[in-house]
Amino acid sequence: MTIANTRRSPLRIGCAGWSVPRDCAERFACQGSHLERFSRVLNAVEINSTFYSMHEPGTFERWVETTPAAFRFSVKLSQTITHELKLKRARGELKKFLLGIQPLRKKLGPLLIQLPPSLIFSPRLAESFFKLVRELHAGTAVCEPRHESWFSPEAGTLLFRHHIARVAADPALNAIAAEPGGWPGLVYFRLHGSPRRFYSSYTDSFIAALAERIAEAEKRAQVWCIFDNTASGAAAGDALRLHDRLANTRQSPRLEMLNAKNAERAKVARKNLI
């Protein structure tokens, strides 16, 4: 199965959910639902609720219709597949899940496959499941394994072969888990909050270092950065800080051209003064 070239896709920054916390509500100061307000500032969101149950088609359709054309949704795979079946004999459930998210249509981003911490890497099982994913799903996909055995070269090669990216997580089980892996066409940062998982905000120094990592990753891949430290409302603020930092370090081609012209004019003016 051919996976579309994603290198020219824009950077995606968002949260696991779209609640608008009070302490940064002024940044989302427009009318509409929380999703509508969120989507006019940040350009992506991760739907975690599909891990527990599937939404009605009309719900997905409403989300598609009320968000900007460039907005995208990543979708977390059902726990029935990952935690109950543990990837075994999953064809029927995977087909049902993929059918259920079809209403997202062209706004569908990566499929997030988060594995339980107890699931040990089995080459045979992983090969069978990811082959099935690629048989049924042509879109991008990313795996977040949470057992040490998944961070071996063998597991990385298997993910690469099936065009499945591996999440770059924080906090991470080890140094390898903190870096993106698997298929290199997608880099997916998933940030849970540190030191208190799901609650803590990130420091300015962490955001600055993250912005540098993202700028480097963008040279070779589609990049998603999702903040999952939503329990205390920290995610939206962190996403905004990252968004602002990257925006402040980038210039539009037009602005760069104007700056170059102004620099040349200043150079000529200096010469005329000599």
C-alpha positions as CSV (number, residue, x, y, z in Angstrom):
1,M,0.0,0.0,0.0
2,T,1.3,3.4,-1.0
3,I,1.4,6.1,1.7
4,A,1.0,9.6,0.5
5,N,4.1,11.9,0.6
6,T,3.5,14.2,3.6
7,R,6.6,16.3,3.6
8,R,4.9,19.5,2.5
9,S,2.1,19.2,5.0
10,P,2.0,22.1,7.5
11,L,3.2,21.7,11.1
12,R,0.3,20.5,13.3
13,I,0.2,21.8,16.9
14,G,-2.8,20.9,19.2
15,C,-4.0,19.0,22.2
16,A,-5.6,15.8,23.2
17,G,-9.1,17.3,23.3
18,W,-10.2,20.9,22.7
19,S,-11.3,22.3,26.1
20,V,-10.6,26.0,26.5
21,P,-9.3,26.6,30.0
22,R,-10.1,29.9,31.8
23,D,-6.5,31.1,32.2
24,C,-6.0,31.4,28.4
25,A,-9.6,31.8,27.2
26,E,-8.8,35.3,25.9
27,R,-6.6,33.7,23.2
28,F,-9.7,31.9,21.9
29,A,-11.9,34.9,22.1
30,C,-14.5,34.2,19.4
31,Q,-18.0,32.8,19.4
32,G,-18.9,29.2,18.9
33,S,-18.4,25.8,20.5
34,H,-15.1,25.0,22.3
35,L,-14.0,23.1,19.2
36,E,-14.8,26.1,16.9
37,R,-12.9,28.5,19.1
38,F,-10.0,26.1,19.4
39,S,-9.7,25.4,15.7
40,R,-9.4,29.1,14.8
41,V,-6.2,29.3,16.8
42,L,-4.5,25.9,16.6
43,N,-4.7,23.6,13.6
44,A,-5.0,20.1,15.0
45,V,-6.5,18.0,17.7
46,E,-6.2,14.4,18.9
47,I,-9.6,12.7,19.5
48,N,-9.0,10.4,22.5
49,S,-12.7,9.6,23.1
50,T,-12.7,7.0,20.3
51,F,-10.4,4.9,22.6
52,Y,-13.5,4.3,24.7
53,S,-16.4,4.3,22.2
54,M,-17.3,5.4,18.7
55,H,-19.1,8.6,18.0
56,E,-22.2,8.8,15.8
57,P,-21.5,9.8,12.2
58,G,-23.4,13.0,12.7
59,T,-21.0,14.1,15.4
60,F,-18.0,13.6,13.2
61,E,-19.7,15.4,10.4
62,R,-20.5,18.4,12.7
63,W,-16.9,18.6,13.7
64,V,-15.8,18.6,10.1
65,E,-18.3,21.2,9.1
66,T,-17.5,23.6,12.0
67,T,-13.7,23.7,11.7
68,P,-11.5,25.5,9.1
69,A,-10.6,23.7,5.9
70,A,-7.0,23.2,7.0
71,F,-7.8,21.7,10.4
72,R,-7.0,18.1,11.1
73,F,-8.0,15.4,13.6
74,S,-5.8,12.5,14.7
75,V,-7.8,9.6,16.1
76,K,-6.9,7.2,18.9
77,L,-7.6,3.6,18.1
78,S,-10.1,1.7,20.2
79,Q,-9.1,0.0,23.4
80,T,-11.0,-3.1,22.3
81,I,-8.2,-3.6,19.7
82,T,-5.2,-2.6,21.6
83,H,-6.0,-3.5,25.3
84,E,-8.6,-6.2,25.1
85,L,-7.7,-8.1,22.0
86,K,-4.0,-7.0,22.3
87,L,-3.8,-6.8,18.5
88,K,-4.9,-10.5,18.0
89,R,-7.7,-11.5,15.7
90,A,-8.5,-7.8,15.2
91,R,-9.7,-7.7,11.6
92,G,-13.4,-7.3,12.4
93,E,-12.9,-4.6,15.1
94,L,-10.4,-2.7,13.0
95,K,-12.7,-2.7,9.9
96,K,-15.6,-1.5,12.1
97,F,-13.4,1.3,13.7
98,L,-12.1,2.6,10.3
99,L,-15.7,2.6,9.0
100,G,-16.8,4.6,12.0
101,I,-14.3,7.4,11.5
102,Q,-14.9,7.7,7.7
103,P,-17.1,10.8,8.2
104,L,-13.9,12.7,9.1
105,R,-13.0,12.3,5.4
106,K,-10.2,14.6,4.3
107,K,-9.7,16.1,7.8
108,L,-8.5,12.8,9.1
109,G,-4.9,12.9,10.3
110,P,-2.8,10.0,11.8
111,L,-4.3,7.0,13.4
112,L,-2.8,6.7,16.9
113,I,-2.2,3.2,18.1
114,Q,-1.4,3.4,21.8
115,L,-0.3,0.0,23.2
116,P,-0.8,-1.1,26.9
117,P,2.3,-1.1,29.1
118,S,2.0,-4.8,29.5
119,L,2.1,-5.7,25.8
120,I,5.6,-7.1,25.0
121,F,6.9,-6.9,21.5
122,S,6.2,-10.0,19.5
123,P,7.6,-9.9,16.0
124,R,5.0,-12.4,14.7
125,L,2.1,-10.6,16.3
126,A,3.3,-7.1,15.3
127,E,3.9,-8.2,11.8
128,S,0.4,-9.6,11.5
129,F,-1.3,-6.6,13.0
130,F,0.6,-3.9,11.1
131,K,0.2,-5.8,7.9
132,L,-3.6,-5.7,8.6
133,V,-3.5,-2.0,9.3
134,R,-1.8,-1.4,5.9
135,E,-4.3,-3.6,4.2
136,L,-7.2,-1.7,5.5
137,H,-5.9,1.9,6.0
138,A,-4.0,4.0,3.5
139,G,-3.5,7.0,5.8
140,T,-0.7,7.8,8.2
141,A,-0.4,5.9,11.4
142,V,1.7,6.2,14.6
143,C,2.3,3.8,17.4
144,E,2.9,4.7,21.0
145,P,4.4,1.5,22.6
146,R,4.8,1.5,26.4
147,H,6.9,-1.6,27.1
148,E,10.7,-1.5,26.9
149,S,10.8,-4.4,24.4
150,W,9.3,-2.2,21.7
151,F,12.4,0.1,21.5
152,S,14.7,-2.5,20.0
153,P,16.1,-2.2,16.4
154,E,14.0,-5.1,15.3
155,A,10.8,-3.4,16.4
156,G,11.9,-0.2,14.8
157,T,12.6,-1.9,11.5
158,L,9.2,-3.6,11.5
159,L,7.4,-0.3,12.1
160,F,9.5,1.2,9.3
161,R,8.6,-1.6,6.9
162,H,4.9,-1.0,7.4
163,H,5.1,2.8,7.3
164,I,4.1,3.2,10.9
165,A,5.8,6.0,12.8
166,R,6.7,5.7,16.5
167,V,5.7,8.4,18.9
168,A,8.3,10.6,20.5
169,A,7.0,10.7,24.1
170,D,7.5,12.7,27.2
171,P,7.9,11.5,29.9
172,A,9.7,8.6,28.1
173,L,10.5,5.1,29.2
174,N,14.1,5.6,28.0
175,A,16.2,7.8,25.7
176,I,15.0,6.0,22.6
177,A,11.3,6.5,23.5
178,A,11.9,10.2,23.7
179,E,12.9,10.3,20.0
180,P,10.7,9.6,16.9
181,G,11.2,6.2,15.4
182,G,9.8,3.8,12.9
183,W,8.7,5.3,9.6
184,P,10.5,8.7,9.2
185,G,7.8,10.3,7.0
186,L,5.8,11.3,10.2
187,V,7.2,12.7,13.4
188,Y,4.6,12.7,16.2
189,F,5.4,14.3,19.5
190,R,3.1,13.3,22.3
191,L,3.7,15.2,25.5
192,H,2.0,14.1,28.7
193,G,3.3,16.7,31.2
194,S,6.3,16.5,33.5
195,P,7.0,16.0,36.3
196,R,3.4,15.2,37.1
197,R,2.0,13.2,34.1
198,F,-1.2,14.7,32.7
199,Y,-1.1,17.8,35.0
200,S,2.2,19.6,34.9
201,S,2.9,22.5,32.5
202,Y,6.2,22.5,30.6
203,T,8.9,25.0,31.4
204,D,9.9,27.7,28.9
205,S,13.3,26.0,28.4
206,F,11.5,22.7,27.4
207,I,9.3,24.6,25.0
208,A,12.3,26.3,23.5
209,A,14.2,23.0,23.0
210,L,11.0,21.4,21.6
211,A,10.7,24.2,19.0
212,E,14.2,23.6,17.9
213,R,13.6,19.8,17.5
214,I,10.4,20.5,15.5
215,A,12.2,23.0,13.2
216,E,14.8,20.3,12.4
217,A,12.2,17.5,12.0
218,E,10.1,19.6,9.6
219,K,13.0,19.5,7.1
220,R,12.3,15.8,6.4
221,A,8.8,14.9,7.6
222,Q,5.3,15.8,8.5
223,V,5.3,16.9,12.1
224,W,2.5,16.7,14.7
225,C,2.9,17.9,18.3
226,I,0.1,17.0,20.7
227,F,0.0,18.1,24.3
228,D,-1.8,15.5,26.5
229,N,-1.3,17.3,29.9
230,T,-5.0,18.2,29.9
231,A,-6.1,17.2,33.4
232,S,-5.3,20.6,34.8
233,G,-5.8,22.6,31.6
234,A,-2.1,23.0,31.0
235,A,-2.2,21.6,27.4
236,A,-3.8,24.6,25.7
237,G,-1.4,27.0,27.3
238,D,1.7,24.9,26.4
239,A,0.4,24.5,22.8
240,L,0.0,28.3,22.5
241,R,3.5,29.0,23.9
242,L,5.0,26.6,21.3
243,H,2.8,28.1,18.5
244,D,3.9,31.6,19.5
245,R,7.6,30.7,19.8
246,L,7.7,29.1,16.3
247,A,5.7,31.9,14.8
248,N,8.1,34.5,16.2
249,T,11.1,32.7,14.7
250,R,9.6,32.4,11.2
251,Q,9.1,35.0,8.6
252,S,6.9,34.9,5.5
253,P,8.7,35.0,2.1
254,R,7.2,38.5,1.6
255,L,8.6,39.8,4.9
256,E,12.0,38.2,4.1
257,M,12.0,39.9,0.7
258,L,11.1,43.3,2.3
259,N,13.8,42.9,4.9
260,A,16.4,42.1,2.2
261,K,15.4,45.2,0.3
262,N,15.6,47.3,3.4
263,A,19.0,45.9,4.2
264,E,20.2,46.7,0.6
265,R,18.8,50.3,0.8
266,A,20.6,50.8,4.2
267,K,23.8,49.6,2.6
268,V,23.4,52.0,-0.3
269,A,22.6,54.9,2.1
270,R,25.8,54.2,4.2
271,K,27.9,54.2,1.0
272,N,26.4,57.6,0.0
273,L,27.3,59.0,3.4
274,I,31.0,58.1,3.1
